Amino acid sequence: MLLGTIVYAVINSVILALTAIGFNLTFGISGVANFAYGAFYILAAFATWILMNSLGLPYLLSAVLSILFSAFLGAVMYRLVLLRVRGQVLSEVIATFGIGLAILELFRYLGFVGIEYSLPVFIDESFLIGGVYVDMQRILIVLCSVALIILLWVFIHHTSMGLAFRGIAQDERTALTFGMDADWIATLSVSLGAGLAAIAATIIVPLGTISVGQGYDVLLNALAVSIIGGLGSTGGVIVASFLVGFAQRFTDSYIGSHWTLIVSLVAILLVLVIKPSGLYGKQKELEERI
């Protein structure tokens, strides 16, 4: 049982990292805490389901279109809403949370509730790993997550756009003197974050069913991992994902599944009390991180 718990704790940690990386990247580049992040996750899942079941499109094409659509809506949200309240942190939080709430509750209002809303797994097969059966979908999640993180690192460090992202994130005023458009970079960062949320959804959602409540869980987990690791720190997010992922899995196995959500909340409170900037965060004040 212990080995099985460890194996699934690793998988759970990777899933947390995958769901949080987009939220953390957006904040690290633009300073925008996108509280509509969970809504974009669910939006992509439902969009993929609609394209498959209403238009008869293949799964892969539906997923790609949903990812592009989510990224587009992220850019639209920034240009139409966030651009007008840029720099007003509380207004940004309220605006994004309100948009996310509207998206999620719209799906509930339209009747997208029930076990029939689900996405198919890529490969319906299981493998024996160290005496523990693991389905291929979870193995693909691990492989895709590792590949995505590597691609993001290459993009940020070895492309002109990625270097522009880093320049804005490190010193916006200096970057502006070199002709960089901060609002355009911020638009792209919010769009990229929404797209990453959609990628996570199309890979992770096949493990279960699509539900509106998942949007709130995804946002909470992304916040927990990002705050614990330090908002804006990719390495911190990865470390925090494993800390929270193992804590959740061991809590689920040895205490009870209803306590797993409490683990994330308690972890956030402890970090805010002991080290408000997070494990690897550079921010000094609490209000700078929300």
C-alpha positions in Angstrom: 0.0 0.0 0.0 2.9 2.4 0.8 4.5 1.9 -2.6 1.1 2.5 -4.3 0.6 5.6 -2.3 4.0 6.9 -3.3 3.5 6.2 -7.0 0.2 8.0 -7.1 1.6 10.8 -4.9 4.2 11.4 -7.6 1.4 11.4 -10.3 -0.7 13.7 -8.2 2.2 16.1 -7.8 2.8 16.2 -11.5 -0.9 17.0 -12.1 -0.7 19.8 -9.6 2.3 21.3 -11.3 0.6 21.0 -14.7 -2.5 22.8 -13.4 -0.6 25.6 -11.7 2.1 26.4 -14.2 -0.1 28.6 -16.3 -1.4 30.6 -13.4 2.2 31.1 -12.0 3.6 32.0 -15.4 1.0 34.7 -16.0 1.6 36.3 -12.6 5.4 36.0 -13.0 5.4 37.9 -16.3 2.5 40.4 -16.0 1.8 40.5 -12.3 -1.8 39.6 -13.0 -3.4 37.1 -10.7 -5.8 35.4 -13.0 -8.7 34.2 -10.8 -10.6 33.1 -13.9 -7.9 30.4 -14.3 -10.2 27.5 -13.1 -12.9 28.7 -15.4 -10.7 28.6 -18.5 -9.8 25.0 -17.4 -13.5 24.0 -17.4 -14.3 26.0 -20.5 -11.7 24.1 -22.5 -13.0 20.8 -21.2 -16.6 21.6 -22.1 -15.6 23.1 -25.4 -13.7 19.9 -26.3 -16.8 17.8 -25.4 -19.1 20.0 -27.4 -16.9 19.9 -30.5 -16.7 16.1 -30.3 -20.3 15.4 -29.5 -22.1 18.2 -31.4 -19.9 18.6 -34.4 -18.4 15.1 -34.6 -14.8 16.4 -34.7 -12.0 14.0 -33.6 -10.7 14.3 -30.1 -7.3 15.7 -30.9 -8.7 18.4 -33.3 -11.3 19.3 -30.7 -8.7 19.7 -28.0 -6.5 21.9 -30.2 -9.4 24.1 -31.1 -10.4 24.4 -27.5 -6.9 25.3 -26.4 -6.7 28.0 -29.1 -10.1 29.3 -28.2 -9.2 29.6 -24.5 -6.0 31.4 -25.3 -7.9 33.8 -27.5 -10.5 34.5 -24.8 -7.6 35.1 -22.3 -6.2 37.8 -24.6 -9.7 39.3 -25.1 -10.2 39.4 -21.3 -7.0 41.3 -20.8 -7.6 43.8 -23.6 -11.3 44.5 -22.8 -11.2 44.3 -19.0 -7.8 44.0 -17.3 -6.2 46.7 -19.4 -8.6 49.3 -17.9 -7.7 48.3 -14.3 -4.0 47.5 -14.8 -2.0 48.2 -11.7 -5.1 48.2 -9.4 -4.4 44.8 -7.8 -7.8 44.5 -6.0 -9.7 45.5 -9.1 -7.8 42.9 -11.2 -8.6 40.2 -8.6 -12.3 41.1 -8.5 -12.6 41.4 -12.3 -11.0 38.1 -13.1 -12.8 36.3 -10.3 -16.1 37.8 -11.5 -15.4 36.6 -15.1 -14.5 33.2 -13.9 -17.6 32.9 -11.7 -19.8 34.0 -14.7 -18.3 31.4 -17.0 -18.6 28.5 -14.5 -22.2 29.4 -13.4 -23.2 29.9 -17.1 -22.3 26.2 -17.7 -24.3 25.2 -14.6 -27.3 27.4 -15.8 -27.2 25.8 -19.3 -27.5 22.3 -17.6 -24.0 21.0 -18.1 -24.2 18.8 -15.1 -24.0 15.0 -15.0 -21.7 12.0 -15.5 -22.3 12.0 -19.3 -19.9 15.0 -19.7 -16.5 13.3 -19.9 -13.6 13.0 -22.3 -12.1 9.8 -23.6 -8.7 8.6 -22.5 -6.0 8.5 -25.1 -5.1 4.9 -24.5 -7.3 2.6 -22.5 -4.5 0.4 -21.0 -2.7 -0.1 -17.7 0.8 -1.0 -16.8 2.4 -2.6 -13.8 5.0 -0.3 -12.2 6.8 -1.6 -9.1 3.8 -3.9 -8.3 1.3 -1.0 -8.8 -1.1 -0.8 -11.7 -1.0 2.6 -13.4 -3.3 3.5 -16.3 -1.7 4.9 -19.5 -3.5 8.2 -19.2 -1.7 9.0 -16.0 1.6 8.0 -17.6 0.9 10.3 -20.5 0.1 13.1 -18.1 3.5 12.7 -16.5 5.3 12.5 -19.9 3.3 15.5 -21.3 4.0 17.6 -18.2 7.7 17.0 -18.3 7.8 17.8 -22.0 5.7 20.9 -21.5 7.9 22.3 -18.8 11.0 21.7 -20.9 9.4 23.4 -23.9 8.4 26.4 -21.7 12.0 26.7 -20.3 13.4 26.7 -23.9 10.8 29.2 -25.0 11.5 31.6 -22.1 15.3 31.3 -22.3 16.0 30.9 -26.0 13.4 32.9 -28.0 13.1 36.6 -28.6 9.5 36.6 -27.2 10.6 34.6 -24.2 13.4 37.0 -23.5 10.9 39.9 -23.8 8.8 38.1 -21.2 11.8 37.8 -18.9 12.7 41.4 -19.4 9.2 42.7 -18.5 9.1 40.4 -15.5 12.5 41.4 -14.1 12.4 45.2 -14.7 9.4 46.6 -16.5 10.7 50.2 -16.6 14.0 49.3 -18.1 12.3 47.0 -20.6 10.1 49.9 -21.7 13.1 52.0 -22.4 14.2 49.3 -24.9 10.9 49.7 -26.8 9.0 46.7 -25.3 5.2 47.1 -25.1 4.3 46.1 -21.6 0.6 45.8 -22.4 1.2 43.6 -25.4 3.5 41.3 -23.4 0.9 41.2 -20.6 -1.8 40.3 -23.1 0.3 37.4 -24.4 1.1 36.2 -20.9 -2.6 36.1 -19.9 -3.4 34.3 -23.2 -0.6 31.8 -22.7 -1.8 31.2 -19.1 -5.3 30.5 -20.3 -3.9 28.2 -23.0 -1.9 26.3 -20.5 -5.0 25.8 -18.3 -6.7 24.4 -21.4 -3.8 22.0 -22.2 -4.0 20.8 -18.6 -7.8 20.2 -18.9 -7.6 18.2 -22.1 -5.0 15.9 -20.6 -6.3 15.6 -17.0 -10.1 15.6 -17.4 -10.2 12.2 -19.1 -9.4 10.7 -15.6 -13.0 11.6 -14.5 -16.0 13.6 -15.5 -16.3 17.3 -16.3 -18.0 19.3 -13.5 -18.4 23.0 -12.8 -17.1 22.5 -9.3 -13.7 21.4 -10.7 -13.1 25.0 -11.7 -13.0 26.1 -8.1 -10.8 23.2 -7.1 -8.3 23.9 -9.9 -8.1 27.6 -8.9 -7.6 26.7 -5.2 -4.8 24.1 -6.1 -3.1 26.6 -8.4 -3.2 29.2 -5.7 -1.9 26.8 -3.1 1.0 25.6 -5.1 1.9 29.1 -6.4 1.8 30.7 -3.0 3.7 28.0 -1.3 6.4 27.9 -4.0 6.5 31.6 -4.4 4.4 33.4 -7.1 6.5 33.9 -10.2 9.0 31.1 -9.4 8.7 28.1 -11.7 11.1 26.0 -9.6 9.1 26.9 -6.5 5.9 25.7 -8.2 7.5 22.4 -9.0 8.8 21.9 -5.4 5.5 23.0 -3.9 3.6 20.7 -6.2 5.4 17.7 -4.8 5.0 18.9 -1.2 1.3 19.4 -1.6 0.8 16.4 -3.9 2.4 14.0 -1.4 0.6 15.6 1.5 -2.8 15.2 -0.3 -2.2 11.6 -1.3 -1.0 10.4 2.1 -3.9 12.3 3.7 -6.3 10.6 1.3 -4.8 7.1 2.0 -4.4 7.2 5.7 -6.8 9.8 7.1 -9.7 10.4 4.7 -10.4 11.9 1.2 -12.5 14.7 2.7 -9.4 16.1 4.4 -7.4 16.6 1.2 -8.8 20.1 0.5 -8.0 21.1 4.1 -4.3 20.2 3.4 -4.0 22.8 0.7 -5.7 25.5 2.9 -3.6 24.7 5.9 -0.4 24.7 3.8 -1.3 28.2 2.5 -1.9 29.5 6.0 1.3 28.1 7.3 3.4 29.6 4.5 1.7 33.0 4.8 2.5 33.0 8.5 6.1 31.6 8.3 7.3 32.9 5.0 4.8 35.2 3.2 6.8 35.4 0.0 6.8 31.6 -0.4 9.6 29.1 -0.5 11.3 30.7 -3.5 9.4 33.9 -3.9 11.0 37.3 -4.0 8.0 39.4 -3.0 8.2 40.8 0.5 4.6 41.9 1.2 1.5 39.9 1.2 -0.5 42.4 -1.0 2.1 42.1 -3.8 1.2 38.4 -4.3 -2.5 38.6 -4.8 
